Amino acid sequence: MSIRPIRLFGDPVLRTPADPVTSFDAELRKLVKDLTDTMMDAPGVGLAAPQIGVGLRVFTYYVDDVAGHLINPSLQLSEELEVDDEGCLSFPGLAYPTSRSRRAVATGFDMHGEPVTVEGSGQLARCVQHETDHLDGVLFIDRLDPAQRKLAMKEIRASEWWGEPVPLVKVSPHPTRGKAF
């Protein structure tokens, strides 16, 4: 089991758009395993690579007892919206009503480079939207209305985890530039 530390709000990696995956190799398969192990241990319903400090377009999910992952996702969203409470492993203990599309179709690849389509509504649609946002450097609090966002920021500043030092990241001399371990 490879459980990695989850980066918390304030870490710049969470605001940095992730790079597309170009090599479907053993390092990528290890990253997917690490993401899955970390997500299940947390426990969470989704986890994006930037949340463990890796700037690649990869996320895992666990919704309705189905685990999966998606690499280089693109989304097609319904125009119909729904509001439901949403939280994030990078914001421990925080949840706010967040508007998302009711249905989502996410296309991308699995860890072997094979095409994958994930389609759903409810929690699955919310999860793939949330995790794809992470890959774009967008956080769920960015989707809150101004009054709710102000309340969320107040709650964040009062939390035990706020102000923790950001972990140092060593730069790899290898071609991946430290983006995948």
MDTraj code that builds the backbone (N, CA, C; nanometers):
import mdtraj as md
import numpy as np

residues = "MET SER ILE ARG PRO ILE ARG LEU PHE GLY ASP PRO VAL LEU ARG THR PRO ALA ASP PRO VAL THR SER PHE ASP ALA GLU LEU ARG LYS LEU VAL LYS ASP LEU THR ASP THR MET MET ASP ALA PRO GLY VAL GLY LEU ALA ALA PRO GLN ILE GLY VAL GLY LEU ARG VAL PHE THR TYR TYR VAL ASP ASP VAL ALA GLY HIS LEU ILE ASN PRO SER LEU GLN LEU SER GLU GLU LEU GLU VAL ASP ASP GLU GLY CYS LEU SER PHE PRO GLY LEU ALA TYR PRO THR SER ARG SER ARG ARG ALA VAL ALA THR GLY PHE ASP MET HIS GLY GLU PRO VAL THR VAL GLU GLY SER GLY GLN LEU ALA ARG CYS VAL GLN HIS GLU THR ASP HIS LEU ASP GLY VAL LEU PHE ILE ASP ARG LEU ASP PRO ALA GLN ARG LYS LEU ALA MET LYS GLU ILE ARG ALA SER GLU TRP TRP GLY GLU PRO VAL PRO LEU VAL LYS VAL SER PRO HIS PRO THR ARG GLY LYS ALA PHE".split()
xyz = np.array([
    [0.0839, -0.1189, 0.0000],
    [0.0000, 0.0000, 0.0000],
    [0.0878, 0.1243, 0.0000],
    [0.0564, 0.2176, -0.0883],
    [0.1340, 0.3413, -0.0969],
    [0.0436, 0.4609, -0.0723],
    [0.0300, 0.4959, 0.0540],
    [-0.0542, 0.6097, 0.0905],
    [0.0340, 0.7338, 0.0944],
    [-0.0066, 0.8344, 0.0195],
    [0.0706, 0.9568, 0.0077],
    [0.0019, 1.0691, 0.0845],
    [0.0754, 1.1690, 0.1314],
    [0.0141, 1.2836, 0.1988],
    [-0.0736, 1.3628, 0.1006],
    [-0.1896, 1.4052, 0.1482],
    [-0.2801, 1.4849, 0.0662],
    [-0.2478, 1.6322, 0.0874],
    [-0.2293, 1.7037, -0.0221],
    [-0.1978, 1.8461, -0.0167],
    [-0.3230, 1.9234, 0.0235],
    [-0.3045, 2.0227, 0.1082],
    [-0.4160, 2.1022, 0.1597],
    [-0.4230, 2.2383, 0.0921],
    [-0.5419, 2.2978, 0.0984],
    [-0.5634, 2.4300, 0.0417],
    [-0.4524, 2.5244, 0.0870],
    [-0.3993, 2.5986, -0.0066],
    [-0.2858, 2.6866, 0.0206],
    [-0.1607, 2.6388, -0.0507],
    [-0.1556, 2.5078, -0.0822],
    [-0.0431, 2.4526, -0.1560],
    [-0.0572, 2.4940, -0.3028],
    [0.0444, 2.5580, -0.3615],
    [0.0340, 2.6069, -0.4996],
    [0.0028, 2.4988, -0.6030],
    [0.0397, 2.3734, -0.5767],
    [0.0130, 2.2667, -0.6737],
    [-0.1368, 2.2522, -0.7003],
    [-0.2204, 2.2883, -0.6032],
    [-0.3655, 2.2763, -0.6209],
    [-0.4213, 2.3824, -0.7157],
    [-0.3474, 2.4894, -0.7381],
    [-0.3913, 2.5972, -0.8275],
    [-0.3219, 2.5937, -0.9630],
    [-0.2369, 2.4942, -0.9840],
    [-0.1597, 2.4836, -1.1076],
    [-0.2249, 2.3826, -1.2013],
    [-0.2622, 2.4234, -1.3237],
    [-0.3180, 2.3263, -1.4188],
    [-0.2194, 2.2116, -1.4434],
    [-0.2714, 2.0898, -1.4438],
    [-0.1882, 1.9706, -1.4613],
    [-0.1572, 1.9478, -1.6088],
    [-0.0436, 1.8846, -1.6336],
    [-0.0003, 1.8523, -1.7699],
    [-0.0654, 1.7225, -1.8165],
    [-0.0916, 1.7113, -1.9467],
    [-0.1453, 1.5857, -1.9998],
    [-0.0442, 1.4720, -1.9827],
    [-0.0965, 1.3527, -1.9631],
    [-0.0130, 1.2329, -1.9572],
    [0.0256, 1.1972, -2.1001],
    [0.1542, 1.1712, -2.1220],
    [0.2013, 1.1325, -2.2547],
    [0.2624, 0.9928, -2.2561],
    [0.2982, 0.9393, -2.1382],
    [0.3588, 0.8057, -2.1300],
    [0.2722, 0.7162, -2.0418],
    [0.2224, 0.6104, -2.1008],
    [0.1408, 0.5140, -2.0269],
    [0.2328, 0.3979, -1.9885],
    [0.3091, 0.4220, -1.8819],
    [0.4146, 0.3296, -1.8432],
    [0.3970, 0.2823, -1.6989],
    [0.4984, 0.2145, -1.6465],
    [0.4935, 0.1617, -1.5099],
    [0.4797, 0.2738, -1.4068],
    [0.5439, 0.3895, -1.4319],
    [0.5323, 0.5020, -1.3382],
    [0.3867, 0.5488, -1.3283],
    [0.3189, 0.5527, -1.4405],
    [0.1780, 0.5934, -1.4411],
    [0.0926, 0.4919, -1.3652],
    [0.1176, 0.3640, -1.3853],
    [0.0408, 0.2607, -1.3143],
    [0.0650, 0.2708, -1.1632],
    [0.1884, 0.3026, -1.1226],
    [0.2165, 0.3220, -0.9798],
    [0.1428, 0.4448, -0.9278],
    [0.1392, 0.5519, -1.0061],
    [0.0658, 0.6719, -0.9652],
    [-0.0820, 0.6406, -0.9447],
    [-0.1431, 0.5666, -1.0364],
    [-0.2852, 0.5299, -1.0224],
    [-0.3054, 0.4463, -0.8964],
    [-0.2142, 0.3531, -0.8693],
    [-0.2254, 0.2716, -0.7469],
    [-0.2121, 0.3587, -0.6224],
    [-0.1137, 0.4495, -0.6216],
    [-0.0956, 0.5393, -0.5074],
    [-0.2194, 0.6269, -0.4857],
    [-0.2748, 0.6806, -0.5947],
    [-0.3968, 0.7620, -0.5834],
    [-0.5112, 0.6801, -0.5256],
    [-0.5284, 0.5582, -0.5758],
    [-0.6370, 0.4721, -0.5282],
    [-0.6185, 0.4382, -0.3814],
    [-0.4985, 0.3964, -0.3432],
    [-0.4719, 0.3614, -0.2027],
    [-0.4951, 0.4818, -0.1112],
    [-0.4478, 0.5986, -0.1524],
    [-0.4623, 0.7197, -0.0714],
    [-0.6082, 0.7593, -0.0592],
    [-0.6824, 0.7520, -0.1708],
    [-0.8253, 0.7863, -0.1705],
    [-0.9030, 0.6923, -0.0785],
    [-0.8777, 0.5642, -0.0887],
    [-0.9513, 0.4665, -0.0080],
    [-0.9171, 0.4808, 0.1401],
    [-0.7939, 0.5141, 0.1712],
    [-0.7517, 0.5309, 0.3100],
    [-0.8115, 0.6564, 0.3723],
    [-0.8367, 0.7579, 0.2932],
    [-0.8762, 0.8898, 0.3461],
    [-1.0024, 0.8891, 0.4329],
    [-1.1134, 0.8306, 0.4048],
    [-1.1615, 0.7797, 0.2774],
    [-1.2262, 0.8915, 0.1978],
    [-1.2218, 0.8773, 0.0658],
    [-1.2834, 0.9755, -0.0208],
    [-1.3516, 0.9089, -0.1384],
    [-1.4247, 0.9872, -0.2172],
    [-1.4905, 0.9339, -0.3366],
    [-1.4128, 0.9715, -0.4621],
    [-1.3095, 1.0541, -0.4494],
    [-1.2277, 1.0909, -0.5632],
    [-1.0989, 1.1549, -0.5164],
    [-0.9956, 1.1449, -0.5995],
    [-0.8677, 1.2070, -0.5682],
    [-0.7940, 1.2326, -0.6990],
    [-0.7480, 1.3555, -0.7166],
    [-0.6741, 1.3945, -0.8358],
    [-0.5248, 1.3991, -0.8055],
    [-0.4441, 1.3718, -0.9067],
    [-0.2985, 1.3675, -0.8893],
    [-0.2410, 1.4943, -0.8250],
    [-0.2875, 1.6154, -0.8606],
    [-0.2317, 1.7330, -0.7929],
    [-0.2515, 1.7308, -0.6408],
    [-0.3536, 1.6595, -0.5943],
    [-0.3781, 1.6534, -0.4501],
    [-0.2712, 1.5745, -0.3761],
    [-0.1900, 1.4975, -0.4489],
    [-0.0755, 1.4315, -0.3847],
    [0.0552, 1.4889, -0.4396],
    [0.0446, 1.6070, -0.5019],
    [0.1628, 1.6785, -0.5445],
    [0.2162, 1.6417, -0.6814],
    [0.1357, 1.5725, -0.7625],
    [0.1796, 1.5305, -0.8954],
    [0.0995, 1.6075, -1.0001],
    [0.1672, 1.6844, -1.0820],
    [0.1008, 1.7705, -1.1794],
    [0.0667, 1.7031, -1.3102],
    [-0.0056, 1.5915, -1.3042],
    [-0.0502, 1.5194, -1.4231],
    [-0.2015, 1.5042, -1.4224],
    [-0.2609, 1.4939, -1.5422],
    [-0.4066, 1.4864, -1.5586],
    [-0.4565, 1.3435, -1.5346],
    [-0.4612, 1.3071, -1.4060],
    [-0.5040, 1.1738, -1.3632],
    [-0.5902, 1.1886, -1.2398],
    [-0.7028, 1.1153, -1.2343],
    [-0.7786, 1.1073, -1.1095],
    [-0.8366, 0.9684, -1.0911],
    [-0.8653, 0.9370, -0.9655],
    [-0.9327, 0.8123, -0.9309],
    [-1.0665, 0.8471, -0.8677],
    [-1.1573, 0.7480, -0.8668],
    [-1.2875, 0.7678, -0.8035],
    [-1.3364, 0.6365, -0.7433],
    [-1.4254, 0.6491, -0.6459],
    [-1.4895, 0.5344, -0.5825],
    [-1.6311, 0.5774, -0.5467],
    [-1.7250, 0.5457, -0.6354],
    [-1.8641, 0.5874, -0.6202],
    [-1.9537, 0.4654, -0.6371],
    [-2.0490, 0.4486, -0.5463],
    [-2.1435, 0.3358, -0.5509],
    [-2.0704, 0.2020, -0.5612],
    [-1.9663, 0.1865, -0.4796],
    [-1.8865, 0.0640, -0.4738],
    [-1.8145, 0.0302, -0.6037],
    [-1.7941, 0.1284, -0.6899],
    [-1.7196, 0.1089, -0.8146],
    [-1.5970, 0.1995, -0.8111],
    [-1.4799, 0.1366, -0.8213],
    [-1.3549, 0.2124, -0.8249],
    [-1.3094, 0.2240, -0.9697],
    [-1.2501, 0.3387, -1.0013],
    [-1.1981, 0.3575, -1.1364],
    [-1.1007, 0.4722, -1.1399],
    [-1.0496, 0.4964, -1.2579],
    [-0.9573, 0.6086, -1.2781],
    [-0.9759, 0.6609, -1.4192],
    [-0.9319, 0.7830, -1.4405],
    [-0.9413, 0.8441, -1.5721],
    [-0.8182, 0.9312, -1.5942],
    [-0.7636, 0.9209, -1.7126],
    [-0.6435, 0.9943, -1.7494],
    [-0.6756, 1.0852, -1.8677],
    [-0.6289, 1.2088, -1.8614],
    [-0.6537, 1.3098, -1.9649],
    [-0.8037, 1.3245, -1.9947],
    [-0.8846, 1.3477, -1.8915],
    [-1.0298, 1.3525, -1.9142],
    [-1.0757, 1.4777, -1.9882],
    [-1.1844, 1.4601, -2.0614],
    [-1.2590, 1.5738, -2.1146],
    [-1.4048, 1.5474, -2.0804],
    [-1.4802, 1.6546, -2.0568],
    [-1.6171, 1.6418, -2.0077],
    [-1.7182, 1.6975, -2.1053],
    [-1.8342, 1.6314, -2.1090],
    [-1.9550, 1.6857, -2.1708],
    [-2.0568, 1.6907, -2.0586],
    [-2.1128, 1.8096, -2.0340],
    [-2.2002, 1.8300, -1.9191],
    [-2.3412, 1.8672, -1.9636],
    [-2.4396, 1.8203, -1.8881],
    [-2.5779, 1.8592, -1.9148],
    [-2.5978, 2.0047, -1.8741],
    [-2.6957, 2.0690, -1.9342],
    [-2.7262, 2.2072, -1.8964],
    [-2.8037, 2.2124, -1.7650],
    [-2.8722, 2.1027, -1.7321],
    [-2.9500, 2.0967, -1.6081],
    [-2.8541, 2.0889, -1.4888],
    [-2.8758, 2.1768, -1.3915],
    [-2.7882, 2.1848, -1.2748],
    [-2.8573, 2.1294, -1.1509],
    [-2.7763, 2.0923, -1.0522],
    [-2.8274, 2.0558, -0.9206],
    [-2.7289, 2.1052, -0.8163],
    [-2.7826, 2.1342, -0.6992],
    [-2.7004, 2.1811, -0.5878],
    [-2.7008, 2.0738, -0.4806],
    [-2.5830, 2.0403, -0.4309],
    [-2.5710, 1.9431, -0.3226],
    [-2.4449, 1.9775, -0.2439],
    [-2.4377, 1.9277, -0.1203],
    [-2.3190, 1.9517, -0.0395],
    [-2.1992, 1.8841, -0.1052],
    [-2.0881, 1.9540, -0.1037],
    [-1.9654, 1.9024, -0.1629],
    [-1.8510, 1.9354, -0.0693],
    [-1.7615, 1.8402, -0.0546],
    [-1.6426, 1.8596, 0.0254],
    [-1.5213, 1.8202, -0.0570],
    [-1.4053, 1.8177, 0.0065],
    [-1.2813, 1.7887, -0.0659],
    [-1.1765, 1.7435, 0.0356],
    [-1.0988, 1.6431, -0.0023],
    [-0.9934, 1.5957, 0.0873],
    [-0.8861, 1.7007, 0.1116],
    [-0.8761, 1.7995, 0.0250],
    [-0.7796, 1.9087, 0.0444],
    [-0.8345, 2.0200, 0.1331],
    [-0.9593, 2.0037, 0.1796],
    [-1.0257, 2.0958, 0.2725],
    [-1.0890, 2.0124, 0.3836],
    [-1.0104, 1.9497, 0.4706],
    [-1.0667, 1.8587, 0.5714],
    [-1.1781, 1.9230, 0.6538],
    [-1.2898, 1.8518, 0.6624],
    [-1.4017, 1.8957, 0.7461],
    [-1.4898, 2.0022, 0.6847],
    [-1.4621, 2.0456, 0.5640],
    [-1.5379, 2.1536, 0.5017],
    [-1.6335, 2.0966, 0.3970],
    [-1.7591, 2.1403, 0.3979],
    [-1.8570, 2.1018, 0.2947],
    [-1.9552, 2.2164, 0.2778],
    [-1.9858, 2.2472, 0.1513],
    [-2.0786, 2.3558, 0.1199],
    [-2.1642, 2.3176, 0.0002],
    [-2.2870, 2.3710, -0.0060],
    [-2.3718, 2.3463, -0.1225],
    [-2.3045, 2.4043, -0.2479],
    [-2.2876, 2.3186, -0.3481],
    [-2.2161, 2.3557, -0.4704],
    [-2.2990, 2.3148, -0.5913],
    [-2.3115, 2.4035, -0.6870],
    [-2.3861, 2.3762, -0.8087],
    [-2.2977, 2.3028, -0.9088],
    [-2.3526, 2.1957, -0.9659],
    [-2.2839, 2.1163, -1.0693],
    [-2.3876, 2.0714, -1.1719],
    [-2.3419, 2.0314, -1.2889],
    [-2.4312, 1.9723, -1.3886],
    [-2.4837, 1.8399, -1.3354],
    [-2.6108, 1.8138, -1.3646],
    [-2.6751, 1.6915, -1.3152],
    [-2.6145, 1.5656, -1.3768],
    [-2.5795, 1.5717, -1.5056],
    [-2.5214, 1.4561, -1.5747],
    [-2.3865, 1.4945, -1.6339],
    [-2.2991, 1.3955, -1.6413],
    [-2.1672, 1.4179, -1.7009],
    [-2.1246, 1.2947, -1.7793],
    [-2.0577, 1.3196, -1.8904],
    [-1.9914, 1.2139, -1.9668],
    [-1.8441, 1.2538, -1.9722],
    [-1.7603, 1.1703, -1.9135],
    [-1.6164, 1.1954, -1.9112],
    [-1.5482, 1.0927, -2.0005],
    [-1.4671, 1.1404, -2.0942],
    [-1.3915, 1.0504, -2.1797],
    [-1.2436, 1.0738, -2.1550],
    [-1.1668, 0.9692, -2.1690],
    [-1.0231, 0.9762, -2.1478],
    [-0.9639, 0.8389, -2.1709],
    [-0.8650, 0.8057, -2.0880],
    [-0.7933, 0.6794, -2.1057],
    [-0.7719, 0.6118, -1.9716],
    [-0.7502, 0.4791, -1.9768],
    [-0.7110, 0.4079, -1.8557],
    [-0.5583, 0.4069, -1.8484],
    [-0.5031, 0.3438, -1.7471],
    [-0.3585, 0.3476, -1.7241],
    [-0.2782, 0.2750, -1.8318],
    [-0.3478, 0.1987, -1.9182],
    [-0.2801, 0.1272, -2.0265],
    [-0.2941, 0.1999, -2.1605],
    [-0.3608, 0.3164, -2.1586],
    [-0.3787, 0.3931, -2.2807],
    [-0.5028, 0.3568, -2.3601],
    [-0.5882, 0.2738, -2.3016],
    [-0.7126, 0.2345, -2.3696],
    [-0.8200, 0.3396, -2.3447],
    [-0.9027, 0.3712, -2.4465],
    [-1.0090, 0.4704, -2.4285],
    [-1.1117, 0.4254, -2.3238],
    [-1.1597, 0.5223, -2.2444],
    [-1.2571, 0.4962, -2.1378],
    [-1.3630, 0.6060, -2.1418],
    [-1.4875, 0.5669, -2.1171],
    [-1.5957, 0.6639, -2.1001],
    [-1.6623, 0.6362, -1.9661],
    [-1.6770, 0.7396, -1.8853],
    [-1.7473, 0.7307, -1.7570],
    [-1.8681, 0.8233, -1.7693],
    [-1.9867, 0.7659, -1.7529],
    [-2.1096, 0.8426, -1.7711],
    [-2.1980, 0.8231, -1.6498],
    [-2.2569, 0.9321, -1.5999],
    [-2.3446, 0.9161, -1.4854],
    [-2.4095, 1.0452, -1.4414],
    [-2.4886, 1.0293, -1.3369],
    [-2.5553, 1.1436, -1.2757],
    [-2.5309, 1.1352, -1.1254],
    [-2.5871, 1.2301, -1.0525],
    [-2.5740, 1.2294, -0.9069],
    [-2.4296, 1.2387, -0.8634],
    [-2.3920, 1.1536, -0.7677],
    [-2.2579, 1.1613, -0.7079],
    [-2.1469, 1.1332, -0.8093],
    [-2.1694, 1.0423, -0.9040],
    [-2.0654, 1.0143, -1.0033],
    [-2.0410, 1.1365, -1.0917],
    [-2.1482, 1.2016, -1.1376],
    [-2.1327, 1.3230, -1.2193],
    [-2.0614, 1.4319, -1.1404],
    [-2.0997, 1.4498, -1.0159],
    [-2.0376, 1.5505, -0.9298],
    [-1.8890, 1.5190, -0.9106],
    [-1.8568, 1.3933, -0.8885],
    [-1.7184, 1.3521, -0.8640],
    [-1.6306, 1.3787, -0.9862],
    [-1.6734, 1.3372, -1.1057],
    [-1.5862, 1.3573, -1.2221],
    [-1.5690, 1.5062, -1.2527],
    [-1.6711, 1.5873, -1.2261],
    [-1.6569, 1.7320, -1.2451],
    [-1.5581, 1.7902, -1.1438],
    [-1.5732, 1.7501, -1.0173],
    [-1.4863, 1.7990, -0.9096],
    [-1.3401, 1.7625, -0.9382],
    [-1.3156, 1.6369, -0.9739],
    [-1.1775, 1.5916, -0.9957],
    [-1.1180, 1.6534, -1.1222],
    [-1.1981, 1.6703, -1.2264],
    [-1.1477, 1.7364, -1.3473],
    [-1.1146, 1.8824, -1.3173],
    [-1.1966, 1.9463, -1.2337],
    [-1.1631, 2.0825, -1.1896],
    [-1.0240, 2.0861, -1.1264],
    [-0.9934, 1.9884, -1.0396],
    [-0.8603, 1.9839, -0.9764],
    [-0.7505, 1.9831, -1.0822],
    [-0.7728, 1.9109, -1.1907],
    [-0.6708, 1.9006, -1.2957],
    [-0.6517, 2.0332, -1.3690],
    [-0.7524, 2.1200, -1.3592],
    [-0.7465, 2.2524, -1.4213],
    [-0.7049, 2.3612, -1.3222],
    [-0.6737, 2.3228, -1.1978],
    [-0.6350, 2.4209, -1.0956],
    [-0.7535, 2.4941, -1.0352],
    [-0.8732, 2.4365, -1.0497],
    [-0.9964, 2.4957, -0.9965],
    [-1.0392, 2.4160, -0.8740],
    [-1.0767, 2.4861, -0.7672],
    [-1.1193, 2.4220, -0.6430],
    [-1.2682, 2.4442, -0.6224],
    [-1.3323, 2.3546, -0.5467],
    [-1.4773, 2.3649, -0.5322],
    [-1.5201, 2.4967, -0.4695],
    [-1.4365, 2.5571, -0.3861],
    [-1.4760, 2.6848, -0.3265],
    [-1.4851, 2.7953, -0.4317],
    [-1.4185, 2.7753, -0.5464],
    [-1.4276, 2.8724, -0.6561],
    [-1.5679, 2.8731, -0.7171],
    [-1.6421, 2.7669, -0.6971],
    [-1.7760, 2.7533, -0.7554],
    [-1.8867, 2.7999, -0.6598],
    [-1.8484, 2.8408, -0.5389],
    [-1.9475, 2.8885, -0.4423],
    [-1.9869, 3.0321, -0.4751],
    [-2.1104, 3.0688, -0.4348],
    [-2.1487, 3.2093, -0.4529],
    [-2.0649, 3.2928, -0.3544],
    [-2.0536, 3.4235, -0.3789],
    [-1.9626, 3.5062, -0.2965],
    [-1.9878, 3.4975, -0.1455],
    [-2.1143, 3.4926, -0.1040],
    [-2.1439, 3.4858, 0.0403],
    [-2.0976, 3.3523, 0.0995],
    [-2.1240, 3.2421, 0.0281],
    [-2.0816, 3.1103, 0.0767],
    [-1.9289, 3.0991, 0.0762],
    [-1.8649, 3.1562, -0.0263],
    [-1.7191, 3.1503, -0.0337],
    [-1.6571, 3.2267, 0.0844],
    [-1.7154, 3.3394, 0.1192],
    [-1.6659, 3.4165, 0.2330],
    [-1.6772, 3.3342, 0.3620],
    [-1.7907, 3.2651, 0.3805],
    [-1.8077, 3.1777, 0.4978],
    [-1.7056, 3.0641, 0.4957],
    [-1.6842, 3.0055, 0.3780],
    [-1.5878, 2.8961, 0.3661],
    [-1.4474, 2.9434, 0.4029],
    [-1.4080, 3.0603, 0.3540],
    [-1.2740, 3.1120, 0.3854],
    [-1.2590, 3.1393, 0.5349],
    [-1.3645, 3.1870, 0.5972],
    [-1.3603, 3.2102, 0.7424],
    [-1.3416, 3.0769, 0.8152],
    [-1.4144, 2.9737, 0.7707],
    [-1.4024, 2.8419, 0.8327],
    [-1.2625, 2.7834, 0.8091],
    [-1.2073, 2.8049, 0.6909],
    [-1.0724, 2.7559, 0.6597],
    [-0.9696, 2.8206, 0.7524],
    [-0.9763, 2.9523, 0.7672],
    [-0.8781, 3.0227, 0.8518],
    [-0.8888, 2.9806, 0.9984],
    [-1.0065, 2.9332, 1.0403],
    [-1.0249, 2.8895, 1.1791],
    [-0.9898, 2.7415, 1.1993],
    [-0.9624, 2.6686, 1.0911],
    [-0.9379, 2.5245, 1.1016],
    [-0.7999, 2.4952, 1.1599],
    [-0.7858, 2.3747, 1.2144],
    [-0.6583, 2.3314, 1.2728],
    [-0.5491, 2.3179, 1.1676],
    [-0.5857, 2.2796, 1.0467],
    [-0.4863, 2.2517, 0.9441],
    [-0.4392, 2.3757, 0.8691],
    [-0.5097, 2.4882, 0.8793],
    [-0.4714, 2.6079, 0.8068],
    [-0.3358, 2.6580, 0.8554],
    [-0.2502, 2.6954, 0.7614],
    [-0.1200, 2.7504, 0.7958],
    [-0.0118, 2.6472, 0.8138],
    [-0.0450, 2.5181, 0.7924],
    [0.0580, 2.4145, 0.8001],
    [0.1605, 2.4402, 0.6895],
    [0.2878, 2.4112, 0.7146],
    [0.3884, 2.4352, 0.6110],
    [0.3622, 2.3488, 0.4876],
    [0.3888, 2.4067, 0.3715],
    [0.3740, 2.3345, 0.2455],
    [0.4932, 2.2412, 0.2306],
    [0.4673, 2.1111, 0.1960],
    [0.5800, 2.0181, 0.1807],
    [0.6743, 2.0615, 0.0693],
    [0.8028, 2.0390, 0.0897],
    [0.9013, 2.0676, -0.0142],
    [0.8949, 1.9568, -0.1183],
    [0.9093, 1.9943, -0.2445],
    [0.9086, 1.8978, -0.3537],
    [1.0467, 1.8965, -0.4155],
    [1.1057, 1.7785, -0.4205],
    [1.2363, 1.7644, -0.4830],
    [1.2164, 1.7523, -0.6336],
    [1.2992, 1.8205, -0.7099],
    [1.2901, 1.8151, -0.8554],
    [1.3721, 1.6963, -0.9038],
    [1.3106, 1.6148, -0.9875],
    [1.3762, 1.4964, -1.0396],
    [1.4671, 1.5324, -1.1573],
    [1.5815, 1.4682, -1.1682],
    [1.6674, 1.4907, -1.2849],
    [1.6189, 1.4122, -1.4068],
    [1.5171, 1.3283, -1.3899],
    [1.4664, 1.2439, -1.4976],
    [1.3694, 1.3205, -1.5865],
    [1.3415, 1.2704, -1.7061],
    [1.2555, 1.3415, -1.8011],
    [1.1155, 1.3760, -1.7494],
    [1.0662, 1.3069, -1.6474],
    [0.9322, 1.3374, -1.5963],
    [0.9318, 1.4655, -1.5161],
    [1.0487, 1.5195, -1.4845],
    [1.0621, 1.6422, -1.4062],
    [0.9873, 1.6352, -1.2719],
    [0.9855, 1.5155, -1.2153],
    [0.9249, 1.4990, -1.0829],
    [0.7745, 1.4940, -1.0847],
    [0.7102, 1.4806, -1.2019],
    [0.5643, 1.4845, -1.2093],
    [0.5004, 1.3513, -1.1804],
    [0.5753, 1.2458, -1.1821],
    [0.5213, 1.1134, -1.1473],
    [0.6323, 1.0333, -1.0814],
    [0.5930, 0.9580, -0.9810],
    [0.6928, 0.8787, -0.9094],
    [0.6724, 0.7320, -0.9422],
])
top = md.Topology()
chain = top.add_chain()
for i, resn in enumerate(residues, 1):
    res = top.add_residue(resn, chain, resSeq=i)
    for name in ("N", "CA", "C"):
        top.add_atom(name, md.element.get_by_symbol(name[0]), res)
traj = md.Trajectory(xyz[None], top)
